[in-house]
Every structure is written in C-alpha cells, then in structure tokens.
Amino acid sequence: METLKAARLRRDVVLVDGADAREYLQSQLTQDIVALDIGESAWSFLLEPKAQIVALIRATRTTDTAIVLDTDPGWGERIRERIDGFLFRMDVTFATATWDAIAYRGPGAERVVAMAPVVAPVHWAQVEGLDVVGPDLADPVDVPMVEPSSYESLRIWAGWPAMGADIDDAATPAMTGLVPETVSFTKGCYTGQEFVARVHYRDAAPPRRLVQVAFHPCAKVAPGEELVVDGVSVGHLTSVADCQPFALAYLDRKVDVPAEVTCGGCPATVEALPVREDAGSTSP
C-alpha cells in the first residue's frame, strides 16, 4: 500500500479481569500473557486439548488486572464459553462486547496517535499497520477511509488468516503459518501444548497448510473451489480477494510450492505465505 488509509471494522471482545486473570489466561492461551506489560499486545491461539483452534485472539493488557481479548466477529461468545468453562476457584471475571475497530494500513500507520483500550501495531508482510479497538470510535479526520472489502483484499494479499474463512474447526497452529507470532515455547503449560510442541520440535509438516494463490486477473473463483494437479484435488480456496487476483487456500503437504495448479478451470500459481516479521508482543 503506497499511502496511509483506514478501514472501519468490528471486533468481538472478551473482557477478562481479576487478581488471577493473567495467571489463568497463561494456562489457556499459547502466548506468554504474564510477560505483557500494560499497553502491550500479543497474538495467541486458544486451543482444544488436541490443538484444534478455538480462536485466533489478540490479548492486550490494559491495567494491572485486566486483559482485553479481541477477535473476528462472531467468535467472542465461543471464546468466553471455552475459557469460562475451564475456570475453577480463581479470581477472574468475564464479559463480552462488540467494539469498533479502525485498521490503519500503509506508510506512517505505526505513528498514528490514538486513545483506546487496544492500540496495537500490526505486522503483516510488507504492510505497516496499526489497529485501534474500543467502544464508539470516531473516524479519523486526516486519513482516507476505505471499504472493508479493500481491507479484506489487503489481508489476503498479506497472507493473514481470518477466523471462519481460513481457520476452521480442524485447523491447528502449524497449518496457519502463524506459530512465530502466536506461540511461546518458553512459557508454562497450556491447553493443547503437547501437540503444538511435538509438531514444532519434530519439524513435522501438518497434513495441510495455508498458502497464497495467484490467478489471471480475469479468473472467476470462489471460496471452496478445489486446487487440482493432474486431475487430482490437492486443496481448496478459503478466502478470495475482491477485484484482485489473490486468494488463500489450504494445500496438501504432498505438494511442494511454488506449484502450478488449476482452479475453477483456470491456471493458477500456488506460493508459500509471504514472510512476516516475527512480532511477538508489541507495544504502541
């Protein structure tokens, strides 16, 4: 993106508070939550015991005792049910909400000054970004606004997966390409840790992994369409960018990339996800 722009979005939020909030989330999330300072954010997964992804979450410490968990729309209640159901005799409370988000993308995004519960740099491939998340946010007065569809196209081009579209109930962290940004291998135990660590330390390839697909600009494709090599299905599309010849897809591990495939009757090229900076935790 050549110039700074912004998009108005919505984010589901789970508000976690209490004297034991960080300690409890440390046992539930893949990221090192205890290490967060006030104002810092970190991406994390919430997992089932066998490492299937419940949700991709950003955790932001807002006070001594409070953590804001924000995620894609439609997943907040699922997160609350999962973490609330595991709670036993700890000083932790939960509440859910849906907040505004202003997603800044382009040169100068990280220099934007904003006041909100979540102000977090975004480390997408080749894209400078800042997310501002909070209740009742006003549009910026000095940054052009774009439609959410433009934000979605940039997300797909940058290779950042979305819940529901690119992360389904069968996905595990290794399939998403997000392990460097979301998993701490030095913290204590958490739900699903054994399976995540086993794959990581054995350098085992998952049965499928998220990739990027480039099409001819005139191709007409949709999520769910199959990737075919020599008449055999080797994957399927998950997200397709509007008005841009890019998509995200899951590809079988038996297929090396780059690879030439057919999708929707059109030739396409499959590439690995763009390389991202290993962000770890971030502070504005």
N, C-alpha and C positions, 0 to 999 in steps of 0.2 A: 504494500500500500504506500503510495507516494505522498499522501497528505493525511493529516490527522482528521479522523472522523469519529462519530459516536453513534451507537445504536441503543435504543431503549428496549430493555428486556424485562422478564420477570424471573425471580428465583424463589424456589421453596426454601424455607429456613426452619431449622430446628434450634431453639434456644436452650442451651444446657447451662445450668447454674448450680452452685452449691460448693461447700468446702471440699467435697470429694470429686468434683466434676472432671478435673484434668486426670486424676488418677483412674477414674472409671473409664473415660474415653481412651486412655492409654491401653487399657486391656481389650478394647473393642476395635480400634482403628489401626491401620497398617503403618501410619506415620507416628513420629515421636511428638506427641502432643504436650507432654510435660516440659519439653525443651522450648516451647513457644514463649516468647516474651509478649507483653501487652502490645497489641497492634500488629503482631506478626501473623501470617497466614501460611498454611501448608496444605497441599492436595493430599488426599488419602482415599483409600478404599474401606468400605465396610463390607465384611465377608461372611459367608456361611461357613460352618466348620470345615467343609471340604474345599473352601476357597472360591466358590462361586460368588460373583459380585452381587451384593445387595444394592450398592450405590457408589458412585464416584462423588466425593464430597470435598469441599474446601472448608477447613477448620480455621477459624480466626479467634484468637484470644482477645477479648475486649476489656476485661477487668481482671482483678486478682482471681475471681472465682468463676467467671462467665466465659463460655465458648459459643460462638455462632457457627453452626454448620449450614452452609448453603449448597444447593444442588439444583439440577434441572427441574423445571416444573413437572409436578405430578408424582414426585418421589419423596416428598417430605414426610408424609404420614407413614410410608413404609419404613423410613429410617427410624422414626420415633417408635413405632411398634417393635422394631427389632432391638433397639438399644434399651427401651423401657422394659421389654420382656426379660432381659438378662440381668436387670438390676436387683440387688439383694442387700438390704441393710447398709446403704450408703447414703450420705447427704448429697443427693442430686435431684434436681427437678428438671422437667422438660416442658416446652411449649412449642407450638408450631405456628408459622405465619407464612404469608407470601409477600415478598418485598419487591420494590423496584430495583432495577439494575441499569446502570449506564456503563456500557462497554466502550471504552476508548481504544482505538486501534490506529497505529500509524506513528510517524516520527513525532517525538515530544510527548507521547502518551504518559510515560512514567513521570513527567514533570508537572502533570496536571495536579492542582491543589484541590482537595475535596474533603468535606467533613461528612462522615458516615460511619456506621459500625464496621463496615468492611471496605477497606481501600487497599487493593492488592495488585501488585504488578503481575502481569500475565506473560509467561514465557512460551509463546508459540514460535514455531520455526519461522525465522526471517520476518517476524512481525512484532513490533513493540506494542505492548498493551497495558491497560490498567482497567480493572473492574472496580466500580463503586456500587455497593449494595446497601440498601437501607429503606426504611419506610418513607413514602411520599417524597421521592427525589425530584427536583426540578430539572428540566432540560438545560444543558449548558448554553450559555448565551454567545459564546465565541467559537464554537466548534460545530461544523455542519453535521446534521443528523442524517442517518441513512436508515432504510427499512431493515427489519430483522432478517429478511431474505438475503440481503447483502452481507450481513454478519455471518449468516449460515454458510454462504459460499466461501467466505474467507476462512471460516473454521475448517471446512472440508479441505480447502487448498493447503492449510497449515497442518492438517492431519490430526486434529484434536477431536477425540470421540465424544459423542453425546449419549446420555442415558436413553435407553429405549430404542434409539435408532441404531447405534453402533455397539452398545453394551447390552446384551440380553441376559436372561437368567442362567444361561450355560457358560457365559464368559468368565474367565479367570484373569487375574492381573497380567500374566505373561502374554496373553493374547492381544492386549490392548496397546502395547508399546509404551505404557506409562509407568512401568516399575521404577525407573530412576527418579521420577517426580513424586511418587506416592508411597514408597515402601522404605522404611528404616530397617536395616539389618543389624543394628546395634542396640535397639531398644529391647524391652522385655517381651513377654508372651502376649499374643493377641489371638482372637478367634481366626482360624484359618492359617496361622503362621507355619505350621509344619509343612503344609502342601506348598506354600509360596517359597519357603526356604529350600525345600527339596528340589524344586524346578530350577531355582536360581543357582544353587551350588553345584548341581549336576550339569548345568548349562544345557538343560533338556529343552528341545523345541516343543512348543504346545501343538496340539493337533491341528489348529488353525490359528492364523494371526491376522491382525488388521493391516491392510495395505492401501496404497493410493492407486487409483486407476485414471488414466488419461485417455480421452476419446477424441475422435474427429469432432470439430465444433458443430457439425450438422447431425450428430448422432442423437437419437431419442431413446433414452433409457430411464429406468425407474428402479427404486429400491426393490430388492428381491430377485432381480434378474440374475441369471446364472453366468458365471465365467466359465468358458468352455475351451479346452485344449484337445485337439484331435478327437472331437466328438464326445469327450468326457467332461462332466461338470467338476470343476475344481474349486468352486467358491461361489459367492453371491454378493451383490451390491447391498450396502446398508444405508448410506446417505449419498444423495446426488445433488450437486450444486446447481442452482438456477442460473441459466444463461451462461454457464461456464462449463468447459468440457472436463470436469473433475468429479470424482466420486471416491468414497471409501468403501472397502469391501473386505470380507473375510476370505482368505486363501488357504487351501490345504498346505500342510507343511511339506508335502512331497514335491511341491512346485517351487523352484528357485526363482528369485527375482534378480534383474528385470525379466519379464516374460511377456510374450505376445499371446493374447487370448482373443476370443470372440465373445461379444456380449450384446444381446438384443439384435443379432445379425450383423453387428458392426465390429471391425477390428479395434482393439484397444491394447494399451500397454500398461502392465502392472509394475509398480515400483514399490520399494520399501517406503515407509513413512518418512517424511522429512525429518532431519536431525534437529532436535530441540536442545536448548540449553538445559543442563541438569539444575533445576531451580532450587530443589529442597524447600526450606521455608523462606518466606520473603517478607520484607517489611517495606512500607511505602517511604 
